[in-house]
Amino acid sequence: MERRRTVLLLPGQGAQRERMAAGLFGADAAFAREFTTRMTDVFTALGQQGTRLRQEWLRPSPNPAMDEAAVAQPLLLAFGYALGSAVRGAAGPVDILLGHSVGELAAACLAGVFDPQDLGTVVTARASAVGDTGLKAGRGGMLAVAATPEDVEKVRGDLGPEVAVAAVNAPRQTVLAGPREPLAVAETRLRRAGFAVRALRSGHAFHSPVMEPTAQRHGEALARLRLAEPEAGVTILSTRTAAPLLPEEATDPHFWAGQLSRPVRYWPALLRLLEEQGDRPGLLLLDASPDRSLSTVARRHPAVRKGASRVIPLLAAGRAGGGPADVAAFAEAMDRLALERDRTEPEPGQEHDQDRDEVQS
């Protein structure tokens, strides 16, 4: 019998939701108390800014403030760290951390790259970098396009380097980012070419060259902190490089800050993981995204479809998310994690229906 490896998928910009995991906040379960403690630690460390973040986080939908980078970025970082801490407290350390955008910074905090005592400083540095109203660089938007990066590049044409591929989230899920005006031109061209396009919740052109001044400022702030290699036994699979984090990358503050202006290679990183370990020893993909979007593409991979690897959502979905159902969903996820770590073989020729399992559970 083989033991599957656990993978924590952490969300980034665009995946933020009002009251994400708020059902855990203040609840009585041990894992909920851990989540509450970590979130409260961040809010306390940020002072008045933390008070505002807490208020914006707990407001019901719709809340336009959640589109502001100075709100969404620190909240996603705190949320990822707190939820990861709750998983670790309930089930022990995970084997692999894979974070999308600012989720990779949360992964670094969970892996010990940043000292837990410095978490408030890390959050403040991120919020200050993206929220500096005097720094006009980086303002813009982001578009999700149902197309390959190659398709997008063909249509993008002569718009110049300001409009760039910011993320590759699936084989046909590409994100563009850039200043508002040229991005609007790109959107028009893509729609005329027959591609589905959706604006993401962002007032910045994250992961594009126009964010370089912001990344530089962020790197200078992080350089004041002590950075270390990840703790033994924990691997960070970087979505900046689509490869395991190297020691020299872990201790370079500008590597972490530079992700603001570099594309997110989420799908190449996840595909590499599924191809290399999806069948043997198998993976348990813990999806921390409020909308379960991080695991959507994984569900279509053969390793998941045949049951060698499994997807385990951590939070309640849809309108139930953000309420008491979060506690039940997280408790169920921890039960499944305990049961499915030890791999059992499916019957020959039998395809595993993960979606059916979740409807029935």
N, C-alpha and C positions, 0 to 999 in steps of 0.2 A: 504494500500500500504506500502510495506517495503522498506527500504533503504539499498541497497547493500553496503558491506564494500569494500573499496579500498585497494589493495595490490600491493606494488611496488616490482618487482622482479629485483634484481641487479646482474649483471654478475661478474664472477671471472676469475682466471687464466685459460687460454685455450680458452676463449671466445673473447679475444682482437682481434681487426681487425684494419688494417690501416684505418685512417680517420674516425673512428667510431664517428658518430654524428657531423662530421666536417661541415656538411651543415648548422648547427645551428650557428656555430662560425662566428660572425660578421654580421649575418643577422639582418634585421630591426624589426622583430616581437618582442613584449615585452618578450615573453618566451625565445626567442633566445638571447636577450640582457642579461637576467638573467643568462643563460647558459654561455655566453661569459665572463661575469663578474667573475663568480665563477672559471672558468678555468684559466682566466688571473690572478686572485688572487693567485692561487696555483703556476703557472709558475713564478710569480714575487717573491713569498716567497722563491722559491728554487734557485733563482739567476741563475748562469751559468747552473746548472743542469736543471732548469726549461726551459731555452732556448733550451737545447738539447731535452728535452721531447716534447716541442711544435713542433720542427722540425721533430722529428721522427713520431709523431702522424699525422702530416699533409702530410707526404710523401705518394705517391701512392703505391699500392701493385705491386710487392712483396717487403717487407721491412724486411729483416732478423732481424733487431734490435728489432722488436716487439716481438721476441721470448725471448729476454733477460729479466730476472726477474726484473732487476734494471730499465728497461723501462716500461714493461707491468704492474707491480704491482702498482707503483705510478700513472700511467695513468688511470688504472681501478678505483683506489680509487678516483682520481680527477673527472673522467668521471661520476662515480656513484653519487658523491655528487652534481656535477653541474647539471646533468639531473634531479635528485630528487628535487633540488632547483627550477628548471624550472617548474616541475610539481606542486610543492607547490605554486609557484607564480601565476600560471595560474588557478589552480583549488582548492587551499586550501590544508591543510595537508592530507596525506593519513592515513588510519587507521592502516595498518600493513606493516612492512618492512621485507623482506625476501631476504637476500643476500647470494650469493654463494661464498665461499672462501673469497677473499679480499673484495667482495661486502658486506659482513657482517660488515666490518670495515666502509665502506661508509654508511651503514645503521646506525651505531652508531653515526657517525658525523651528519647525518640528524636528528636523534632523540635527539640530545643534550647531548649525553653521553660525547662527547668531545666538548669543547668550540670551536665555529667557529673561534675564534682568534688563536686557536692552530692547525688548519687544516694543515698549512704548516709544522709544527713540526711533526704531525702524519705521513704525507706523507714522510717527510725526514727520520723519524725513520724506516719506512717500507723499503724504498729504500736502506738505509744504511745497514739494517740487511741482506737483500737478495743479496745486491750487493757487500758485503765485499769480495774482492778477496783473502784476507788472511785467510778467514774462509772456508775451503774446505768442511766442513760438509754441507750436503744438495744438493750437486751437483748430477745430475742424470737426470731422465726423467719421463714421465708419459704416460700411455697407456690407451686409451678408449677401452673397451671390450664389445661386445654385448652378455652379459651373466649375470646371477645373481651372487651376491657375493659368494653364496655357490658353484656355478659351478667354479668360479675363484679359490676359496680356494682349491678345489679338485685337479685342474690341477697345481696350484702353488707348491704343494707338499712340498719338503724339502729345499726350497730356503731360509728359515730362516726369521727372523722378518724384515730384511732390505727391502724386497719387500712386500708391504702391500697394502690392499684396502684403497685407498685415498679418494674415493667419491662413493656415490650411487646416481645416477642422475635420475634413472627410474627403473622399475622392472627388466629390462634386459639391463641396462646401468651402468656398473661398471668401475671405474678408478683404475688402479694400479700405484704405484709409487715406485721408488727405484733407487739405483746406476745403472749406465749404463750396466755393464756386467751381473749381475744377472737379470736385467730387460729384457735384450735381450734373456736370457735363457727362462724366463717366456713367452715372446712373441712367441718364437719358439714352446714351448709346447702348447700354446693356439691355434696357427694356426694349428698345427698337430691334435688337438682335434676338429677342425672344427669351431672354433669361429672367428668371424670377429674382427680384431684388428686395431687400428689407433693410431699413435703417436700424442700426443698433443704438442702445441707450448709452450714448457717449457724446460729450461736447469736445473731445480731443481726438486727434488723429493718431491714436496709440499704435505703436509698432510700425511706424513709418519714419522716413528721414527727417520730417519736420519736427520730430520729438527730440532730436539730438541735443539741443541746448538744455532741455529739461533733464535728459538723461545725464548730462555732464554735471549739472547741479546736484542731482540725486546721488551721483557717485562721490562727489566731494563730501556730502553729508555722511554717507555710509563709511567713508574712509576713516572717520573718527572712531569707529567701533572695532572691536576685536573680532575677527572672523576665524573660523576653524573648519577643518574637514568634517564631513558628516560622521555621525556616531557609527561605531562598528556595527555591522549587520544591517544598516539602512542604506539603500541606494536611491539617489535622486536621478530620475531619468529626465534630463533637461529637454524642455520643448523649445529652447533656443537653438540647440545643436542636434536634437533628435538622437542623443547618445547619453550614456551614463556620465554624470558630472565628474570632471577630473579634479584632483586635489588643487591644482593651481587655479582652476576656475572658482572653486569654492571659496578660496581666500582672497579673491580679487574683487574689491567693492564695485569696480566698474563693470565687471561681468554681470552682476545683479542689477545695477542701474541701467546698463546698456540694453536690457530687454525692453525698455520703454520705446526704443527706436529700432528694434530688430523684429523681424517677423516671427510669429509663433508657429512652430512646426509640430502642432499637436498630433495630427494624423500620422505623419511619418514616425513620430516617437511611439505612439500607441501601436501602430502597425508593426514596428520592429519588435516591440514587446510581445505581441500576440504571435508573430511568426516564430520568434525564438523560444518562447516559453508557454505559449498558449496550449499546446498539446501535451508537452512534458516539461515541467511537472504539472502544468495547469495553473490558472490564475483565478483569484477572487477579486473582482474589480468593484471596489467600494465607491459608489458614485455620490459625491458630496454636493453636486449641483442641485439647486432648488427645483429646477425643472427637469432634472434627470437627463439633460442634454449631452453630458460628457460621455455617457455610455451608449448613446443611440447608435453610433457607427460600429461599436464593438459587437453589438447584438447580431450584426449581419456577418461577422467573421465566422468561418467554419469551425474554429476552436470553441466558440461559444454556442453555435447552433447545434453541435453534436454533444455538448455538455462537458467537454474536457475543462473548459473555463466557465465561470459563472459571473453574472452581474448582480450586485447587491446594492440597491438604493438605500441611502441612509435616512432620507427624509420623506415625509408625506408629499404626495403629488397634488397638483391642481389647487382648487379652492381650499382643500383641507390643510394645505401647507401653511405653516405659521401659527397653527393652533395646537390643541391637545393631541391631534393625530400624529404630530411629530414625535412625541414620546413613544407612542405605540410602534411607529415605523422604525425608529432607531432601536428599540428593544428587539423587534423582530429581526432586524439586520444583524444584531449581535448574536442572536440565537442561530441564525443561518450560518454566520461566520464560524461559530463553534462546531456546527454539524458538518459543514462542507469543506473544512480545511483538509480533512483526510479524504483523499480522492477515491471514489468508487467508479468502476467502469460501467458506462451505459451498455445496454444490450447491442450486439452487432447490428449495424444498419439502422439503429434507432436514432432519430434526430431529436435533440432536446428542445422543447418549446419553453423558453424562459418567460415569455410574455404570459403564457397560460398559467405558469406557476404563480406569477405575481397577482393575477386576477383572482386565483383561487385562494391565495394566502391571506 
